[in-house]
Each structure stands twice: as C-alpha cells, then as structure tokens.
Amino acid sequence: MSTRPIRTIIQGQHVITATPDISVTAAAVAMRSAKIGAIAILENEKLVGIFTERDALFRVLAAGRNPITTTLGDVMTRDPQTITPNRPLNHALHLMHEGGYRHMPVVENGYLVGMVSVRDALGAELVEFTEELDSKEHLSEIMA
C-alpha cells in the first residue's frame, strides 16, 4: 500500500463545501455537478460535518424524509474523523476501513484543505498496477 503523503493526492483539488442550512436536494445537485460522493459542511470556515451519498440514501430516502425540506444539518455526520495532509495514504485507508466510511476530510491548522476518498486513493495505485501488468504481458510476448 502506498506511503505517499495525502498532500500529493489532494494537490490542486477544489473541495466542494456547503453550510448546514442548505437542503439535501441542493447538496445532491452540487455533488452530481461536481461528480463527487461527499460534501464538507462548514460553519464559520470550520469543518462541522460531512454529507455523503450514503447519508442521502440511508438518513433521508430510507428514513422517508423530504430531501427538499431536510437540511444537511439534520442528516450530516457531525465532527467526522479527519486526517492531516502529511500523513501517508495507507493511514487514511486504514482509518476509513476501520470506521466503515469512504471519504475523509483533510484538515491542516484547523482548516479544511481537501477530501480523500477510497476512489481517489486507488487511482494512482491502479495505474501502477495496470502498467505493471502490461509490462509483464509484454515480457511474456518477447520471451515466447
């Protein structure tokens, strides 16, 4: 597993944020537009929660709540586990696995600086893996 610092994964990332008073519908539209599975919830520039696609499914739809009138503050995960950007990727993956979630806010000096997800984290490793397989396949062709 990668020991790359999380900072390299979130470099150049634009984190989508919202406030607790916006509707679940508005958040879902923003998430769809940005093609992301989680949105960070801020109050006075400080992270207070996270809202994920799973929250929308389980805490809103499955609970019979109206997404137009339900606010993020009603259904977000409050005070989510965070990680600093200098920690290695494998530490974030371990925490996400242990906690049973797929997104983790990255916080530095009390401020949100990014969001790491299992999908984002696996991107570079999948590329490396694919390149390695291609290389092995090419060597097999040469040696045959």
N, C-alpha and C positions, 0 to 999 in steps of 0.2 A: 504494500500500500504506500501511497505517496507521502513523502515527508515535505513536500512543497509547502511553503507558508501560504496561508489563506490569502494574504495580501496579493499574491500573484494571481489568484483565481478571481478576485473581485476588482482587480485593477481596471479602471475605466468603466466600471459598472454604474449605471444610473438606477438607484433604488427608488421604487415607487412607494410612496407613503400616503397615508390618509389620517384623518382625525377620527376620534371615537364617535363623533356625532353624524357621520355620513351613513347612508343606508347601505345595506348589504348589496342591493341591486347596483348602486353607483360603484361600489368597490368591485363587484364582479365584472362590470363593464370595463373598468380601468384595468383589471387583471387580464381580461380577454384581449384588450387592445395591446397591452404590453407583452402578451404571451408568457405570463408568469403564473405560478401557483400559490403565491403568498404575497401579502402586502403588510408592510410595517406600519404600526399605528403609533403616531407621535402626539404628544401634548407638550406645548412649550419647548419644542425641539428635542424632547427626551422620549426615548422608547418606552411605551407603556403596554404594548401588546403586539400581537401578530394575528392576522386573519388569513386562513388558508382555504384552499378548495375543499378540504375535508371538513373544516368548520362549517362551510356553506352547506355541505351535504348533510352532516350529522346534526349540527346545532340549529340549523334553520329549516331545511327541507324536511328532514326526517322528524323534526320536532313540531312540524305543522305551523311554523312561524311565517309571517308575511315578509318576504325579503324587501319589499318597498318601504315598509314602516319599521322594520327591525334595524337598529343601528349597530355598527361594528362594536361599540362599547358594550352592547348587550350580549354579544356572542364571541368576541375575540378571546384568545388565550392571553391572559394577563401575565405580566412580568415573565416573558419567555426566557428560557436558557439562552445565553449569548456566549460569544467567543471573541477573542481579540484577533486582529489580523496577523499577528506574529506567530500564532500557534500553527502547528502543522495540520495539513488537511486530514491526515489519519486520525488526529484527535477529534476533530469535528465529526467525522464519520462515526467514530466510536460513540460519541455523545448522542448523536442522532439515532443510532441503532439502539442504544440503551434506553433512550427516552421514548422511542417509538414515533418519531416525527421525521419529516423530510426537509425541513427548512430551518435555518438558524441565522438569526441576526448577528452581524459582526459589528461590535462596538469598540470604539477607541476613545479614551479620555471622556467617557460618558456620552458620546455621540455616535449615532448610527453611521457607519461608513460602508456598509454592504450587506448582502444577504447571500449565504452559501446554501446550496441545496444538494441533495444527493445527485440529481441530474447534472448540475453544473460540475460537481466534483468529479464525476466519472468521465466527463468529456475528454480531457487530455489523456487520461489513462486508457480510454477506449481507442483513441487514435494510436497511441503507442502499441497497444495490443494488436490492432489491425496491421500496423506496419511490420510488427514482428512476425505475424502470420504470413504476410505477403513475402517477407524476406525468406522465411523458411520454405515456403512454396517454391520460390524462385530457385533456391539452392537445390531443392529436390529435383526440379526440372533439369538443372545443369548436371547434376550427378547421375541422372538416369540414362 
